[in-house]
Each structure stands twice: as structure tokens, then as C-alpha cells.
Amino acid sequence: MHIYVHIPFCARKCPYCGFYSVAGKSQVKDYFGALKKEIFEQPVICSAEAEGDIETIYFGGGTPSFVDASYVCDTLSYIREMFSIGEGEFTIEVNPNSFDEEKGRAYIEAGFNRISIGVQSLHDDVLKTLGRLHDSEEALKAIEAAKNAGFNNISCDLITGVPGQTLAGLYEDADKLLEAGAMHISMYSLMIEEGTEFEKRYGSRLDEYVDEDLERQMYHGLREHLAERGVFPYEISNCARSGYESKHNLSYWKGCEYYAFGAGAHGYLNSERFAHPDDIAAYIADPLMRITEEILTEEDKRKERCMLALRTAAGIDKASASECMESIKKNIERGYLEETPDGYRLTRDGLDFANLVFMDFV
């Protein structure tokens, strides 16, 4: 079992961000009061095969480090009171401009043992284009602060395909992050999300501003560059040193069930995929309200397990492949899947057209 907690507050909304978040702290106290209520009054519900200790907890956002550390640490303590917590992976997301060693020590003391830092780039011109509030120096200082606080499981985000970004600059960023102590790098291709400032700036596509071939070269090139340095791709958007793969991220791709607390949070329990409304005021008024997105049948689950497994480097194992051989054969013929000794996985071309492949499995 797993838990996701959404902290939707930010210093400023990034112009490319499509996740639910709000700028400012005006409702922070009431929001965390509602989180406490949800955690303590949420029935402990899961399917029989998912019973057991909570293995991973992930505090994401928004920017969890933007609010006072006591709010975050108290919330983790409430989860510990309510649930059976095993020896697991407990992650906190931070941004460089709102994180320091003091907060890091508070997080460590509360029980967090993994930190994800929203670096995005170590080139100030790229950071300016992305509308980030930190510069490259602050990003490297945040990694140092995390290490000094006691974190050794450190993840950093990089965004690729940004207007003005170069391949050489991207490789330079990766090398600096590894040298600074990052054990895991999440790499995201910049996308235009509906309703964002970037949509107003660039329209619905980035083709006119970023050459498509260069963007793909950045994606594949960075994966290969990191692998040559012992940081291997284990999922479409994630690379890690051996033993530092994100257990929480992998739980999604394994089809595991997970609780979701907070406005805008999405969860999956007892065959139900659900969400809380993207509305802080509504969440404060009724933190137990949630919207059912779909109820999965056993057939749905089998198909989804195959689709989710394809996001990982391991792919679909042969035991599961029998459930979806028609789709597998179709995509082998298209050149998007290949057979391995243990199963089937995306090819290089398949990574570029992954969404098309996934559609065949659902």
C-alpha cells in the first residue's frame, strides 16, 4: 500500500505547470486542518491483496517546502498514527528557493528519507524561460543543504525541450547534478498544458520554437548520457543509480493501490480510481468528498497492468503477456515493441510513440 499527499501551495504558479496549485499561503492553516481531518476520518479501505504496511509515502505539489515545515511534519505524524507504516520510502518534494538545511533537518527528524528537488535546469537563461524563482547557484546549494541535513537519497528534476536550450547544456546540467550528489534524475519533456501561461505564449505546440528532432535527441541523448555514468533508465521519465529507483513511482506502474489526501489528489483503492476536486475551499469545507473517476473490472485491471508495465524498462513479463498478446504482436510489427528474455518492452521508436502503444492496451 502507498500514500500520496498533495500540498497545492506555491510561491508563484510556474507558466508551464498543469498540476493543481495556487500562489500564496492565505488558506494554509485551514488546509492542513482539513488534511488532518481526512487522514483520521478516512476509512482504511483496500482490496485483500493490498493489505499490509504502507511502503511508500510521497508529499508532492505544488511546493511542500513553501509552507512551514511543521505543517508537513505534523501531517506525516498523523499518517503514522493512523496507518501501519513499514520500513519504506518517504519522499518530500522541495524547490530550491524555499528549502534550506534547517527544513531538511526537520524533514529527516519527522521520518522523510528521500527528497526530490525541482531543479529543472542549471542554466539561468533556461530557468528564466521556465519562470522559475531560483537560479543555478540556489539549485546546487539546495542539493548541498539536503546532504548536510542527512539525505542521501536525492532526486532532481530536469526539463528537456525548452526554447533556447541546447543539447550540450543539458548534458552539462546532468553532470553537475551527479557530481553534486543526485542519485536519481527525473527527466520531463516540456509539454504545453491547457490553460497555462505557456499555452498563451506558445500556442498548443512548441514545434515553431523547438526543433522536434532536437527535442527527441535531448530525450534519448540524456538517457544514454546518464546510463554511461551509471544512472540507468528504469522508466520512461526516470533514471537512477542501482538501488535508488523511486519505489513510489514504480508502485503506480505496478498497478498498486494508494491513498490520496488533499485537494487535487488522485487515488486508487478497492478497484476505484477517484479524485478530490481541484478546489482548496471545497476541500476545506469537506475533506472527505471525492469524485469517482472509474471502477475497474478484473478485465480492466489486466489490460491496465500490461499498459503500465510498458512504462518501465523491464516491460511486460511473459506471465502477464498472455493477457494482451494481440496488442503485443501488433506493436512488434509496427516496430514499437521488442521481445526480451523475460518479456516485452518498448523499442527506441516505441518510446517516441508510447501513447499510441498504450492506447492499444486499454
N, C-alpha and C positions, 0 to 999 in steps of 0.2 A: 504494500500500500504506500501511497505517496500523497504529499500535500503541496498545493500551490497557494501562496498568499499574494494578493495584488495590492500594492501601495501606489495609488494613482497620482501622487503629488510630484510636481517638478518645479524647478526654479523658473523655467521657461519651456514652452512647448517647442520641440525641435520641428523645423519646417517639413521634414520628410516622414515624421513619425505617424503611423496609423493606429498605434495602440491607444487604449483609453487612458487619458491622463489630463490633468488640469494644472494650470500655473498658480502658484501661491499656496498659503497654508491656512486659509481662513476657516476651513472645516476639519482641520487635522484632529483636534481633541475629540470632537463628536464622532468622527470616522473611526478612530481607534476604539472608542467605546462601543460602537456598533460591531466592530470586528470581534471584540471580547464576547459580546452577546452571541454572535453567530457561532463562535468556537464552542462555547459552553452549552448552547442550546441545540446545536446541530446533532441530530441522531447519528450514532456511529453505525453507518449502513455500508455494507459491501457484500459482494457475492461470496459464496462459500469458498471458492478457490482463491479469493483475495484476502482472506482473514490472516491476521498476524500483525507483527510490529510495523510501524511506519518506518520505511527505509530511507526516504529522502524527503526533505522539506526545501522549498525554493521560495524566497521572497523576491518578487520582481515588480516591475512598474511600467510607467512612472520611474521614480527615483527614490528607492527606500532610504538612501543616505541623505536625502534632502530634509527629512524630518528628524527630530531629536532622536538620538539613539535609544533613549529609554522607552519610547513607544514601540520600536521594533523589538527590543529585547524583552519587554514585558509580554508582547504578543507571542513570542516563541515560548516563553514560560507558560502561558495559558495552554498552548498546544501540548506541552509536556505534561501538564496536569490532566488534560482531557483524554489523551491518546497514549497508547503503549508505544514508546519510542525505542527503537533498537539502536545498535551501533551503525550509524548511517552517514549519509552525505547531507549537510545542511548549508545551503548556499544563500548568500546575500548579494544583491546587485548594488553597485555604487557608481557614481560619476566622479571624476577627478576633482571637480570644483566644489563638491560638497562632502568630501571624505578626507579624514586625516587619521593619524596614528591613534589618537585618543578614541575616536569612534571605533577604529579597528579593534582596539583592546576590549572595548565594551562588547562588541560582537563576539569576540573569542570567548570572553567570560560567560556570555549568555549561552554559548554552545555552537555557534556557527563555526564550520571548519573549512568552508570553501567560499571564495569571493570572486565575483565576476565584475570586471571593471570596464565601463563603457568608454574605451579609448577612441575607437573609430578610425583614427589616423594619428600619425606623429608628424604630419606636415601642416603647418599653421594655415597655409592657403586653403587646403582641403577642409580643415576644421571650420574655417570661416564660411566656406561654401555650404557646409552642412549645418551652419548656425549653432555650433557648439559653444559653450561658455568657457571651456578650458583651452589652454594651448598645449603644445607638445611637452613643455617643461613640467607643467602641472600633471600631465598624464604619467610621466616617468616618476615624479615624486609620489604619486598615489600608489604605484607599484611598490616603491621603497617603503612607504608607510605601512602597506599591507604586510610586507615581510617583517618589518620591525614589530608590528603588532602581534605576530605569531602565525600568520597564514603562510602555508607552503603550497597549498592547492589554489593557485591563482590562474584565473581565466581572463583573457582580454578579447574585446570585440574589435574587428576591423570591417570597414565597409569598402566594397570594391565598386568600380564603375561610376565614380563621382566625376562630374565635369571638371576638367583640368588635372585630374590625377594621372600619374604615369606608372608604367609597369615597374621601372627601376625604383621609383619612390615607394611603391607598395612592398617590394622585396626588402627595401631598407627598413621600412616600418616593422616588418616581421622579424628581421634580425635583431633590431633594437629591443623588441618586446621579449624575445627569447633570452637575450643577453641580460635583460633586467630581471628575469625570473619567471616569466609566464610559462606555465606548464600546459596550457590549453588555449587554443585560439579559435574563436567563432568568427566565421567569415560570411558576410552577407552582401549579396549583390544589391545595389541600390535599386529600389522599385518606386514607382510613382503610385502612392496610395490615394484613393479617392477622398476628397475633402481636405487635403493637406495644402500647405503653402507651396510645396513643390509642384503640385498639380497646377496651381495658378501660374507659377513661374515657368514651368517646362511643358505644360500640357499633359496629355495622358501617356506620352512615351518620351524616352531620352535619346532616341536614335539620332536626332539632329545635333546633339551635344556630346554624345559619347559614341564612338565607333563601335558597332556591335561586335566586330571581330576582336577589337582590343578588349572589350569587356569580357568576352569569353576567354581570351588569352590571360587576363588577370585572374579569372576564376581557376582555370586549370593550372596556370603557371604557379599561383600561390600554393595550391595543394601539393604540387610537385616540389616546389622550393622548400616547403615545410617538411615534407617526407624525407628529403635529402638531409635534413637536420634532426631527424629522429622524432618528428612531430607528425604522426600519421593520420590521414583522413579516416574517421570511423563512421561518419555520417555525412550527408550532402553538404552541410554547412559547418561542420565541426572537425577540428584536428587536435590531437593530444599526444603527449608522451605516454608511453605504456603505463597503465595504472591510473592515469589521470582523466580518462574519459568521464564525461558527465553522466552519472548514474541516473539523475533525474531526467535528463533529455532522453536517455535510452529507454526509460520506462514508458515514455509516450510511444516510441517506435515499437515497443514490445506489446502494445495494447493493454498496458496495466491500468488499473483503476486508480483514480486520485481525487481527493477532496479539493475544493476550490473555495477560498474565502476572500471576500472583498468585492467591491463594485467592479464590474467588467471582467471578473474572473470566470473562466470556463472549467467545468469539471466533468468527471465520468465515473458514475457509481451505479452498481447493480443494473447494468445494461442501459442506463440513461445518460445521454450527453446533455448537459444543462449549462446555463449561464446566468450570472447576475446582471441586471440592467447596467448599461453604461451611464450611470447617474448617481453621483455621490449622495445627493439629497434624498433620492428614493431609497438608497441603501441604508442611510442613517435612519430613515423612517421605518424600514422593515428589512433588517439584515438577513432574514430567513427567506425572503421572496426570491424565487429563481424561475427561470424560463426553461421549459423542456425543449431542447432542440431536436432530439430524435431518440427513439427507443430502438436499440439494436436487437435484431433476431440473431439466432445462432449462425444462420447463413451470412448475415451482415458481418458478424464478428470474424468469420473465417475469411471472407473477402478482404476485410479491413486489415487483418493480421498480415496477409500477403502484401498488400499495398504499403503498409507502414514499414515492414521489414525491408522493402526495397530502398528505403531512405538510408539504410545502413550499409557499410562497406561489406559486411558479411552477406547481405541479401536474404533471400528466402531459402530456408533449409529444405532438404529433399523430403523430409517428413511432412512439411506443410505444403510443398509444391503440388501434391496430388489434388489439392482443393482448387487449384487455379491453373491447370496445365494448358487449357485452351488459350488463356491470355498470355501465358509464358511463351508458348510456341509462336503466337502471333508476333510478339515483340522480339523474339530471337530472329525471326525472318526480317523484321524491319531494321535489325542491327542495333536495337536498343537494350537487349539483354544478352548475357552470355552464361554458359554453364561453367560451374566451378566444381572441384572435387566434392564440395559439401552442399551445393545447391545452385542458385541462380542469382546474378547481380546485374546492376546497370553497367553498360559499357560507357566509354567516354562520350559517345553520341547520346546515349541514354540519359546521362547526367544533364545534357543540354535540353533534352525534351522530356524530362522526368514527369512533368504534369500531364503530358499526353499519355505516358505509360500508365500513370496512376489511374487515369480515367477508365482504363480497361479492366481494372480490378475492383471497381466499386459499382 
